Amino acid sequence: MFKLLEDAVEPFPNQVVEQPPASLLAFIWHFTKPFKFLLSVLFITSAIIAAIEVYMLSAIGQLIDWMQAGDQNTFFQVHGTSLTGMLVLILLIWPLLHWVDSMVENQGLLGNFAMQIRWRAHRYLLRQSNDFFANDFSGRIATKVMQTALSLRDSVVSVNGLMVYVGVYFSSSAVIFMSSDWRLVIPLLMWLCAYIAVMRLFLPALKQVSTEQSDARSIMTGRVVDAYTNIQTVKMFSTNNDEEQYAKYSMQQMLSSVHRQMRLVTRLNTTLILINAVLICSTMGFATWLWSQSIVSTGAVAVAGALTMRIQSMAQWFIWELARLFEAIGTTQDGMDTIAQPRSVADVPSAGILAVPYGEIEFENITFSYPQQSAVFDHFSLDIKPGERIGLVGSSGAGKSTLVSLLLRLYDLKNGSIRIDQQNIAEVTEESLRQNIAIVTQDTSLLHRTIGENIAYGRPDASEHQILRAVKLAKADSFIFDLIDNEGNRGLKAKVGERGVKLSGGQRQRIAIARVILKNAPILVLDEATSALDSEVEAAIQEQFELLMKGKTVLAIAHRLSTIAQMDRLIVLDHGRIVEQGPHKELLEKNGVYARFWRRQSGGFIN
């Protein structure tokens, strides 16, 4: 039975990734819809349980009246059938319904609901654009996903419980009061008006401060995670005190919202106690007066007292559930603002799968600029033949890395098109595009996984033999098999730490080169691929690059011009324009921009 309910809804659906709606109710329903059946069952069982509990209190009053009016000798003969029905209801039906209710909530909903939200939100965010992640803390985004999953689940489950309370418990109590004497309902209705007034006074303020607290918590987490992620920079610049103050400010903002929330909580709690005390005294006093006038029975007074005590205790639960609901909705709204952002780069509905039999690349009349910046490229064109090896040269800001980013479709063009083997990359899936391009960048970032997993990242089905061959070709076998992590794992099974911090820059780059060798894509991009390597290792790897580049279309960027001098054609860029192009020897003979770079180069860098 446990397994049946745990598997009732798949927590990791492999459906098409969709952008969540940007309106609150639609956003909640987007993630709630798969669980609508379980929520309906939970509502029904909760409603029946609430009705039975109210009846049980009413039965106590009825039992008192029977005892007061009946004969002890014939009591069980007269009321035996009714008492048996009560026992069956309390000992069998009530526990059974509680069991079903608990199973549906705990096994079917609480775990799977939150996890499916995390899964679906994570899948969508993985496909977000570079700008989305560049403009926010990664820790803050992760916190939003985790918080929103819990808050959305809690808000839906809370609404279910609150609807049962209002729809069943309160109305049933009112009916029982009226069955004794309609005037007994007056204190209850007066209390209800006061209760609604308290809610209208306090809950919007609690919702507001909860929303602020949620945002403050995610900012605080983001700042702390940012420091941990860049701990090497923090230590190198001895900025511990600055980081403390940076984090302290966000913690102070968080604590300030907590203090304001707790002040509201104290005021709310005190007000509730006061109106509940008035409810108890007025109901019991009025019921006692009606009894003294022989209008209601002793049992009715007992029922009124029991129900009043139950209502006042549930009233506190109700308002705290309502406060939690508002807090959860505020947190959900805050998370929705992050999670439901549209993707700036997305597959078109009819996107096809890119096929690269030749590797021809055409940049056709492209125009592009970063947000709020002048154009990097304005009607730029470049044709790269199949299997041609191109070197991109130019000062910082000339557009070299941007051209590579556009080829990978990390950004969309404003005008023009980029074609690979006559296929517009804007009309194929991002996944198929990037599967056909292998890249080694200057800033090599590794995942906090094993070395083997990092190397096989672009080709997870690779065998160990294939991984070892790539390691050898990348000249990474000189250090990999000596590595050991803090769990005692060695070689390919050793973990590299977050972003590969346990390795040197050269070691990380050799692992990245091994990853590219293993991927074996038809288009190869080398963005300062050997910048972190010493001359001896670079010379050894250059031999393997010749093998790696064979039969592939290659785009290489390097400030160290000697590393790209052997390319078929060098493209010299300046402010997004081609100012020179041709083989290394030909460009030197022209004695132009490239020749000036070559002469001025000192220590491997362009001044």
C-alpha positions as CSV (number, residue, x, y, z in Angstrom):
1,M,0.0,0.0,0.0
2,F,2.9,2.4,0.8
3,K,4.5,1.7,-2.6
4,L,1.2,2.0,-4.4
5,L,0.6,5.6,-3.2
6,E,4.3,6.5,-3.5
7,D,4.1,5.5,-7.1
8,A,0.7,7.1,-7.8
9,V,2.3,10.1,-9.4
10,E,5.7,10.0,-11.1
11,P,7.9,12.5,-9.3
12,F,10.3,12.8,-12.3
13,P,8.1,13.1,-15.4
14,N,10.0,13.2,-18.7
15,Q,7.6,15.5,-20.4
16,V,8.3,18.4,-22.7
17,V,9.8,21.3,-20.7
18,E,7.4,24.2,-20.6
19,Q,7.7,27.7,-19.2
20,P,5.6,28.0,-16.0
21,P,2.8,30.6,-16.2
22,A,3.7,34.0,-14.8
23,S,0.4,34.5,-12.9
24,L,0.2,33.1,-9.4
25,L,-3.0,30.9,-9.7
26,A,-1.9,29.6,-13.1
27,F,1.6,28.9,-11.7
28,I,0.2,27.0,-8.7
29,W,-2.1,25.0,-11.0
30,H,0.7,24.2,-13.4
31,F,2.5,22.3,-10.7
32,T,-0.6,21.0,-8.9
33,K,-2.5,19.5,-11.8
34,P,-0.7,16.1,-11.7
35,F,-1.8,15.6,-8.0
36,K,-5.5,16.7,-8.4
37,F,-6.8,13.1,-7.8
38,L,-4.9,12.6,-4.6
39,L,-5.9,16.1,-3.4
40,S,-9.5,15.3,-4.1
41,V,-9.3,12.1,-2.1
42,L,-7.6,14.0,0.7
43,F,-10.3,16.6,0.7
44,I,-13.1,14.0,0.9
45,T,-11.5,12.0,3.7
46,S,-10.6,15.1,5.7
47,A,-14.2,16.4,5.4
48,I,-15.7,13.0,6.6
49,I,-13.2,13.0,9.5
50,A,-14.2,16.5,10.5
51,A,-17.9,15.6,10.4
52,I,-17.3,12.5,12.5
53,E,-15.3,14.5,15.1
54,V,-18.2,17.1,15.4
55,Y,-20.7,14.2,15.7
56,M,-18.5,12.6,18.5
57,L,-18.8,15.8,20.5
58,S,-22.5,15.9,19.9
59,A,-22.8,12.2,20.9
60,I,-21.3,13.1,24.3
61,G,-24.2,15.5,25.0
62,Q,-26.7,12.9,23.7
63,L,-25.2,10.3,26.0
64,I,-25.5,12.6,29.0
65,D,-29.2,13.2,28.2
66,W,-29.9,9.5,27.9
67,M,-28.1,8.9,31.2
68,Q,-30.0,11.6,32.9
69,A,-33.4,10.6,31.6
70,G,-32.9,6.8,31.4
71,D,-33.2,3.8,33.8
72,Q,-29.8,2.3,34.7
73,N,-31.3,-1.2,34.6
74,T,-32.7,-1.0,31.1
75,F,-30.1,1.6,29.7
76,F,-28.1,-0.8,27.5
77,Q,-31.3,-2.6,26.3
78,V,-32.9,0.7,25.2
79,H,-29.7,2.3,23.7
80,G,-27.6,-0.7,22.9
81,T,-28.0,-0.4,19.1
82,S,-27.1,3.3,19.1
83,L,-24.1,2.7,21.4
84,T,-22.9,-0.1,19.1
85,G,-23.1,2.2,16.1
86,M,-21.1,4.8,18.0
87,L,-18.4,2.2,18.9
88,V,-18.2,1.0,15.3
89,L,-17.9,4.6,14.1
90,I,-15.2,5.6,16.6
91,L,-13.2,2.3,16.8
92,L,-13.3,1.3,13.2
93,I,-14.5,3.9,10.7
94,W,-12.7,6.9,12.2
95,P,-9.3,5.3,12.5
96,L,-9.6,3.7,9.0
97,L,-10.4,7.2,7.5
98,H,-7.4,8.7,9.4
99,W,-5.2,5.9,8.0
100,V,-6.3,6.6,4.5
101,D,-6.0,10.4,5.0
102,S,-2.5,10.0,6.4
103,M,-1.4,7.6,3.7
104,V,-2.6,9.9,0.9
105,E,-1.0,13.0,2.5
106,N,2.3,11.5,3.6
107,Q,3.0,8.8,1.0
108,G,1.2,10.3,-2.0
109,L,1.6,14.0,-1.6
110,L,4.2,15.5,0.7
111,G,7.3,13.9,-0.7
112,N,6.4,13.5,-4.4
113,F,4.6,16.9,-4.7
114,A,7.6,19.0,-3.6
115,M,10.1,16.8,-5.5
116,Q,8.2,17.0,-8.8
117,I,8.1,20.8,-8.5
118,R,11.9,20.9,-8.0
119,W,12.4,18.5,-10.9
120,R,10.3,20.4,-13.3
121,A,11.6,23.8,-12.3
122,H,15.2,22.6,-12.4
123,R,14.7,21.2,-16.0
124,Y,13.3,24.5,-17.1
125,L,16.1,26.6,-15.5
126,L,18.8,24.3,-17.0
127,R,17.6,25.6,-20.4
128,Q,17.6,29.2,-19.4
129,S,19.9,31.7,-21.2
130,N,23.4,32.7,-20.0
131,D,22.1,36.2,-19.1
132,F,19.6,34.6,-16.6
133,F,22.5,33.1,-14.6
134,A,24.9,36.0,-15.1
135,N,22.4,38.4,-13.5
136,D,21.8,36.5,-10.3
137,F,23.6,34.4,-7.6
138,S,23.5,30.7,-8.4
139,G,22.9,30.0,-4.7
140,R,20.0,32.4,-4.7
141,I,18.4,30.7,-7.8
142,A,18.9,27.3,-6.1
143,T,17.3,28.5,-2.9
144,K,14.3,29.9,-4.9
145,V,13.8,26.4,-6.4
146,M,14.0,24.6,-3.1
147,Q,11.8,27.2,-1.2
148,T,9.2,27.4,-3.9
149,A,8.7,23.7,-4.1
150,L,8.0,23.5,-0.3
151,S,5.9,26.7,-0.2
152,L,3.7,25.8,-3.2
153,R,3.1,22.3,-1.8
154,D,2.3,23.7,1.7
155,S,0.0,26.3,0.3
156,V,-2.1,23.7,-1.6
157,V,-2.3,21.3,1.3
158,S,-3.1,24.2,3.7
159,V,-6.0,25.3,1.5
160,N,-7.3,21.8,1.5
161,G,-7.3,21.7,5.4
162,L,-8.7,25.2,5.7
163,M,-11.6,24.5,3.3
164,V,-12.5,21.5,5.4
165,Y,-12.4,23.5,8.6
166,V,-14.6,26.3,7.2
167,G,-16.9,24.1,5.2
168,V,-17.4,21.2,7.6
169,Y,-16.3,21.9,11.2
170,F,-17.8,25.3,11.7
171,S,-21.0,24.7,9.7
172,S,-21.6,21.4,11.5
173,S,-21.1,23.1,14.9
174,A,-23.5,25.8,14.0
175,V,-26.1,23.2,13.0
176,I,-25.7,21.4,16.3
177,F,-26.1,24.6,18.3
178,M,-29.2,25.5,16.3
179,S,-30.7,22.1,16.9
180,S,-30.6,22.9,20.6
181,D,-31.7,26.5,20.4
182,W,-31.0,29.0,17.6
183,R,-29.9,31.7,20.1
184,L,-26.8,29.6,20.9
185,V,-25.5,30.5,17.5
186,I,-25.4,34.2,18.3
187,P,-22.1,34.2,20.3
188,L,-20.5,32.0,17.6
189,L,-21.5,34.4,14.9
190,M,-20.2,37.4,16.9
191,W,-16.9,35.6,17.4
192,L,-16.8,34.8,13.7
193,C,-17.1,38.5,12.8
194,A,-14.3,39.4,15.3
195,Y,-12.2,36.6,14.0
196,I,-12.6,37.8,10.4
197,A,-11.7,41.3,11.4
198,V,-8.5,40.0,13.1
199,M,-7.6,38.1,10.0
200,R,-8.1,41.2,7.8
201,L,-6.0,43.2,10.1
202,F,-3.0,40.9,10.6
203,L,-2.8,38.5,7.6
204,P,-1.9,41.0,4.9
205,A,0.9,42.4,7.1
206,L,2.1,38.9,7.7
207,K,2.0,38.1,4.0
208,Q,4.0,41.2,3.2
209,V,6.7,40.6,5.8
210,S,6.9,36.9,4.7
211,T,7.5,37.9,1.1
212,E,10.3,40.3,2.2
213,Q,11.7,37.6,4.4
214,S,11.8,35.0,1.6
215,D,13.6,37.4,-0.7
216,A,16.0,38.4,2.1
217,R,16.7,34.7,2.9
218,S,17.5,34.0,-0.7
219,I,19.8,37.0,-1.0
220,M,21.6,36.0,2.2
221,T,22.1,32.5,1.0
222,G,23.3,33.7,-2.4
223,R,25.9,35.9,-0.8
224,V,27.2,33.2,1.5
225,V,27.3,30.6,-1.4
226,D,29.1,33.2,-3.6
227,A,31.9,33.5,-1.0
228,Y,32.2,29.8,-0.7
229,T,32.2,29.3,-4.5
230,N,35.0,31.8,-4.9
231,I,36.9,31.0,-1.8
232,Q,40.3,31.0,-3.6
233,T,39.7,34.6,-4.6
234,V,38.7,35.5,-1.1
235,K,41.8,34.0,0.3
236,M,44.2,35.4,-2.3
237,F,43.0,39.0,-1.7
238,S,42.7,38.5,2.1
239,T,39.1,39.9,2.1
240,N,37.6,37.8,4.9
241,N,36.6,40.9,6.8
242,D,34.9,42.4,3.7
243,E,33.1,39.2,3.0
244,E,31.9,39.1,6.6
245,Q,30.5,42.5,6.3
246,Y,29.0,41.7,2.9
247,A,27.2,38.7,4.4
248,K,26.4,40.4,7.7
249,Y,24.4,43.1,5.9
250,S,22.2,40.5,4.2
251,M,21.8,38.7,7.5
252,Q,20.8,41.9,9.3
253,Q,18.1,42.5,6.6
254,M,16.9,38.9,7.2
255,L,16.9,39.3,10.9
256,S,15.0,42.7,10.7
257,S,12.2,40.9,8.7
258,V,12.2,38.1,11.3
259,H,11.8,40.6,14.2
260,R,8.9,42.4,12.4
261,Q,7.3,39.1,11.8
262,M,7.6,38.0,15.4
263,R,6.1,41.3,16.7
264,L,3.1,40.7,14.5
265,V,2.9,37.1,15.8
266,T,2.8,38.2,19.4
267,R,0.1,40.8,18.8
268,L,-1.9,38.3,16.8
269,N,-1.6,35.6,19.5
270,T,-2.7,38.0,22.2
271,T,-5.7,39.2,20.2
272,L,-6.8,35.7,19.5
273,I,-6.6,34.6,23.1
274,L,-8.8,37.6,24.0
275,I,-11.6,36.9,21.5
276,N,-11.5,33.2,22.2
277,A,-11.9,33.9,25.9
278,V,-15.0,36.0,25.1
279,L,-16.4,33.2,23.0
280,I,-16.0,30.6,25.8
281,C,-17.5,32.8,28.5
282,S,-20.4,34.1,26.3
283,T,-21.3,30.7,24.9
284,M,-21.2,28.9,28.3
285,G,-22.9,31.7,30.1
286,F,-25.7,31.9,27.5
287,A,-26.1,28.1,27.4
288,T,-26.3,28.0,31.2
289,W,-29.0,30.7,31.2
290,L,-31.0,28.7,28.6
291,W,-30.7,25.6,30.8
292,S,-31.9,27.5,33.8
293,Q,-35.0,28.5,31.8
294,S,-35.5,24.8,30.9
295,I,-35.0,25.7,27.2
296,V,-32.0,23.4,26.6
297,S,-30.9,20.1,28.2
298,T,-27.9,19.4,30.3
299,G,-26.4,17.5,27.4
300,A,-26.8,20.5,25.1
301,V,-24.8,22.6,27.7
302,A,-22.1,20.0,27.7
303,V,-22.0,19.9,23.9
304,A,-21.9,23.7,23.7
305,G,-18.9,23.8,26.1
306,A,-17.0,21.0,24.4
307,L,-17.6,22.5,20.9
308,T,-16.6,25.9,22.1
309,M,-13.4,24.7,23.6
310,R,-12.7,22.7,20.4
311,I,-13.5,25.7,18.1
312,Q,-11.3,28.0,20.1
313,S,-8.3,25.6,20.0
314,M,-8.9,25.0,16.3
315,A,-9.3,28.8,15.7
316,Q,-5.7,29.3,16.8
317,W,-4.7,26.4,14.5
318,F,-6.8,27.9,11.7
319,I,-5.3,31.4,11.8
320,W,-1.7,30.0,12.0
321,E,-2.5,27.8,9.1
322,L,-3.9,30.8,7.3
323,A,-0.7,32.8,8.3
324,R,1.4,29.9,7.0
325,L,-0.7,29.9,3.8
326,F,-0.1,33.6,3.3
327,E,3.6,33.1,4.0
328,A,3.7,30.1,1.6
329,I,1.9,32.1,-1.1
330,G,4.3,35.0,-0.6
331,T,7.3,32.7,-1.0
332,T,5.7,31.0,-4.0
333,Q,5.0,34.4,-5.6
334,D,8.7,35.4,-4.9
335,G,9.9,32.1,-6.4
336,M,7.6,32.4,-9.4
337,D,9.2,35.7,-10.3
338,T,12.5,33.9,-10.8
339,I,11.3,30.5,-12.1
340,A,8.7,31.6,-14.5
341,Q,11.0,34.1,-16.4
342,P,10.8,33.5,-20.2
343,R,13.9,32.1,-21.9
344,S,15.7,34.6,-24.1
345,V,17.0,31.7,-26.2
346,A,14.6,28.9,-26.9
347,D,13.9,26.2,-29.5
348,V,11.3,27.2,-32.1
349,P,8.3,24.9,-32.1
350,S,9.3,23.2,-35.3
351,A,13.0,22.9,-34.4
352,G,14.8,20.1,-36.2
353,I,17.9,18.0,-35.4
354,L,21.1,19.4,-36.7
355,A,23.1,17.1,-38.9
356,V,26.7,18.0,-39.7
357,P,28.1,15.8,-42.6
358,Y,30.6,18.4,-43.7
359,G,31.1,21.2,-41.2
360,E,30.6,24.3,-43.3
361,I,29.9,27.4,-41.2
362,E,28.4,30.6,-42.6
363,F,28.0,33.9,-40.6
364,E,25.6,35.8,-42.9
365,N,25.1,39.5,-42.4
366,I,24.8,39.1,-38.6
367,T,24.0,42.0,-36.2
368,F,24.3,41.5,-32.4
369,S,24.7,43.6,-29.3
370,Y,24.6,42.8,-25.6
371,P,21.7,44.4,-23.6
372,Q,22.2,48.2,-23.2
373,Q,25.5,48.1,-25.1
374,S,26.5,49.2,-28.6
375,A,26.6,46.6,-31.4
376,V,29.5,44.0,-31.2
377,F,28.7,42.9,-34.8
378,D,26.9,45.0,-37.4
379,H,26.2,43.2,-40.7
380,F,29.1,40.9,-40.2
381,S,29.8,38.0,-42.6
382,L,32.2,35.1,-42.6
383,D,32.3,31.8,-44.5
384,I,34.3,28.8,-43.2
385,K,34.7,25.9,-45.5
386,P,34.2,22.3,-44.4
387,G,37.3,21.1,-42.5
388,E,38.9,24.5,-42.6
389,R,41.0,25.5,-39.6
390,I,40.4,29.2,-38.6
391,G,42.3,31.3,-36.1
392,L,40.6,34.4,-34.6
393,V,43.0,37.2,-33.7
394,G,42.3,40.6,-32.2
395,S,42.6,42.7,-29.1
396,S,40.2,42.2,-26.1
397,G,36.7,43.3,-27.0
398,A,37.2,42.7,-30.8
399,G,34.4,40.1,-30.7
400,K,36.3,36.8,-30.8
401,S,34.6,35.1,-27.9
402,T,31.3,36.7,-28.8
403,L,31.5,35.0,-32.2
404,V,32.0,31.7,-30.5
405,S,29.1,32.3,-28.2
406,L,26.8,33.1,-31.1
407,L,27.9,29.9,-32.9
408,L,26.9,28.0,-29.8
409,R,23.7,30.0,-29.7
410,L,24.1,31.2,-26.2
411,Y,22.5,34.4,-27.5
412,D,20.1,35.1,-30.3
413,L,21.0,37.4,-33.2
414,K,19.2,40.7,-33.8
415,N,19.6,40.3,-37.6
416,G,21.2,37.9,-40.0
417,S,21.7,34.1,-39.6
418,I,24.4,31.5,-38.8
419,R,24.3,28.3,-40.9
420,I,26.0,25.0,-40.4
421,D,25.8,22.9,-43.6
422,Q,23.0,25.1,-44.8
423,Q,20.9,24.7,-41.7
424,N,20.0,27.8,-39.7
425,I,21.1,27.2,-36.1
426,A,18.1,29.2,-34.9
427,E,15.8,26.5,-36.4
428,V,17.4,23.4,-34.9
429,T,17.4,22.3,-31.3
430,E,20.0,23.8,-28.9
431,E,20.9,20.3,-27.7
432,S,21.6,18.9,-31.2
433,L,23.6,22.1,-32.1
434,R,25.9,21.8,-29.0
435,Q,26.3,18.0,-29.4
436,N,28.0,18.8,-32.7
437,I,30.4,21.3,-31.3
438,A,33.3,20.6,-28.9
439,I,34.9,23.4,-27.0
440,V,37.9,24.0,-24.7
441,T,37.8,27.4,-23.0
442,Q,40.4,29.4,-21.1
443,D,38.3,29.3,-17.9
444,T,37.9,25.6,-17.5
445,S,35.3,24.8,-14.9
446,L,34.8,21.2,-13.8
447,L,31.8,19.7,-12.1
448,H,32.2,18.5,-8.5
449,R,32.2,14.8,-9.7
450,T,34.8,12.2,-10.4
451,I,37.5,12.9,-13.0
452,G,36.1,10.0,-15.1
453,E,32.6,11.6,-15.0
454,N,34.0,15.0,-16.0
455,I,35.9,13.5,-19.0
456,A,32.9,11.5,-20.2
457,Y,30.5,14.5,-19.6
458,G,29.9,15.0,-23.3
459,R,29.8,11.3,-24.0
460,P,28.4,9.5,-21.0
461,D,28.2,6.1,-22.8
462,A,32.0,6.0,-23.3
463,S,33.8,2.9,-22.2
464,E,36.7,3.1,-19.7
465,H,39.1,2.2,-22.5
466,Q,37.9,5.2,-24.6
467,I,38.3,7.5,-21.5
468,L,41.8,6.2,-20.9
469,R,42.8,6.8,-24.5
470,A,41.5,10.4,-24.3
471,V,43.4,10.9,-21.0
472,K,46.6,9.7,-22.7
473,L,46.2,11.9,-25.8
474,A,45.6,14.9,-23.6
475,K,48.8,14.2,-21.6
476,A,46.7,14.0,-18.5
477,D,47.9,10.5,-17.5
478,S,51.0,12.1,-15.9
479,F,48.9,13.3,-12.9
480,I,45.4,11.7,-12.9
481,F,46.5,8.3,-11.5
482,D,48.3,9.9,-8.6
483,L,45.2,11.9,-7.4
484,I,43.4,10.8,-4.3
485,D,40.4,12.6,-2.8
486,N,39.4,12.9,0.9
487,E,37.2,9.8,0.6
488,G,40.2,7.7,-0.5
489,N,39.1,7.4,-4.2
490,R,42.0,7.4,-6.7
491,G,42.6,8.2,-10.3
492,L,39.5,8.4,-12.5
493,K,37.3,7.9,-9.4
494,A,38.7,10.8,-7.5
495,K,36.4,13.9,-7.1
496,V,37.8,17.2,-8.3
497,G,36.0,19.6,-5.9
498,E,33.6,22.4,-6.8
499,R,34.6,23.9,-10.1
500,G,37.7,21.7,-10.0
501,V,39.4,23.6,-7.2
502,K,41.6,20.6,-6.2
503,L,43.4,20.8,-9.5
504,S,45.8,23.3,-11.0
505,G,44.7,25.4,-14.0
506,G,46.9,23.3,-16.3
507,Q,45.4,20.0,-14.9
508,R,41.9,21.3,-15.3
509,Q,42.6,22.3,-18.9
510,R,44.1,18.9,-19.8
511,I,41.0,17.2,-18.4
512,A,38.9,19.6,-20.6
513,I,41.0,18.7,-23.6
514,A,40.5,15.0,-22.8
515,R,36.8,15.6,-22.6
516,V,36.8,17.2,-26.1
517,I,38.9,14.4,-27.6
518,L,36.4,11.9,-26.2
519,K,33.4,13.8,-27.5
520,N,34.8,13.8,-31.1
521,A,32.4,16.4,-32.5
522,P,32.7,17.6,-36.1
523,I,33.2,21.2,-35.1
524,L,36.0,22.1,-32.7
525,V,36.3,25.4,-30.8
526,L,39.5,26.2,-29.0
527,D,39.2,29.4,-26.9
528,E,42.7,29.8,-25.3
529,A,42.8,26.0,-25.0
530,T,46.4,25.9,-23.9
531,S,46.7,29.2,-22.0
532,A,47.2,27.4,-18.6
533,L,49.8,24.9,-19.8
534,D,53.5,25.2,-19.5
535,S,55.5,25.3,-22.8
536,E,56.7,21.6,-22.5
537,V,53.2,20.2,-22.0
538,E,51.8,22.6,-24.6
539,A,54.3,21.3,-27.2
540,A,53.4,17.7,-26.4
541,I,49.6,18.4,-26.7
542,Q,50.0,20.4,-29.9
543,E,51.0,17.1,-31.6
544,Q,47.7,15.6,-30.4
545,F,45.8,18.6,-31.5
546,E,46.9,17.9,-35.1
547,L,45.3,14.5,-34.8
548,L,42.3,16.0,-33.0
549,M,41.7,18.6,-35.7
550,K,42.0,16.3,-38.6
551,G,38.8,16.3,-40.6
552,K,37.1,18.8,-38.4
553,T,36.1,22.4,-38.9
554,V,38.1,24.4,-36.3
555,L,37.8,27.9,-34.7
556,A,40.7,28.8,-32.5
557,I,41.2,31.8,-30.3
558,A,44.6,32.5,-28.8
559,H,46.5,35.5,-27.6
560,R,49.7,33.5,-28.0
561,L,49.9,33.8,-31.8
562,S,52.4,31.0,-32.1
563,T,49.7,28.5,-31.1
564,I,47.5,29.4,-34.1
565,A,50.1,30.3,-36.6
566,Q,49.7,27.0,-38.4
567,M,46.0,27.4,-39.0
568,D,44.7,27.5,-42.6
569,R,43.4,31.0,-42.3
570,L,43.7,33.7,-39.7
571,I,40.9,36.2,-39.2
572,V,41.9,39.5,-37.6
573,L,39.0,41.3,-35.9
574,D,38.8,44.8,-34.7
575,H,35.5,46.1,-33.1
576,G,33.5,43.4,-34.8
577,R,34.9,43.9,-38.3
578,I,37.3,41.7,-40.3
579,V,40.3,44.0,-41.0
580,E,42.6,41.2,-42.3
581,Q,42.5,37.6,-43.2
582,G,44.8,35.0,-44.7
583,P,47.6,32.5,-43.7
584,H,50.2,33.5,-41.2
585,K,53.0,34.0,-43.7
586,E,50.8,36.1,-46.0
587,L,49.7,38.4,-43.2
588,L,53.3,39.0,-42.1
589,E,54.2,40.0,-45.6
590,K,51.3,42.5,-45.7
591,N,52.9,44.2,-42.7
592,G,49.5,45.2,-41.4
593,V,47.6,44.8,-38.1
594,Y,48.5,41.1,-37.7
595,A,52.2,41.8,-38.3
596,R,52.1,44.5,-35.7
597,F,50.6,42.1,-33.2
598,W,53.3,39.6,-34.0
599,R,56.1,42.0,-33.5
600,R,54.7,43.5,-30.3
601,Q,53.9,40.2,-28.7
602,S,56.0,39.7,-25.6
603,G,55.8,36.9,-23.1
604,G,52.9,35.3,-25.0
605,F,50.4,38.2,-24.7
606,I,49.3,41.0,-27.0
607,N,50.0,44.4,-25.3
